[in-house]
C-alpha cells in the first residue's frame, strides 16, 4: 500500500510506461479486434482504460480535466496513444499537487465500501492493469506481437537464451 505520494507516483509512472508501450503496438486495424462478436473492441477497451483515469480521479475529489468526447472511440491508434500519454501525465500531476501523504489515509466510499485514498489509488492502477491484460490478448488475436510487460512475448524468449519457452 502507498504510504507516500512519492510511492504512488513511482509505481504510477512505471505502470503508465508499460501501458504506453502496449498501446504503441496498436494499429488502426487492430482497434476493431473483438474476443467474441458481441464483445467490446480492442479500441473500446483501451479508450475506456484511457478516459476512465480522469473520470475516476474526479469521482474521488481531484480536479482534473476530463477527456473531451470520451464516449466516441477514436479510429486512430495514434490518437489513443497520445491521449493516454497526456492523461497519465495529468493524473500524476493532479495527485502530486492536490493530495498529500496525509490525504492517503483519508477514507471515502468507493464502490459501496470504505477505502482509504491509498486503496483508491491502488484500485486505479489495478484497473489499468486489468484492461491492459485484456488489450494484450486482443493484440495477439489481431496478429500483432504484444509488448512484454512483466516478461517477454513468445517471440522474444530466444533473445534471452531460451529456445523453448515454458507454457
ABEGO torsion letter per residue (X at the ends): XBABAAAAAAAAAAAAAAAAAAAAABBAAAAABBABAABBBAAAAAAAAAAAAAAAAAAAGBBBBBBBGAABBBABAAAAAAAAAAAAAAAAAAAAAABBAAAAABBBBBGGBBBBAAAAAAAAAAAAAAAAAAAAAAAAAAGBBBBBAAEBBAAAAAAAGBABBBX
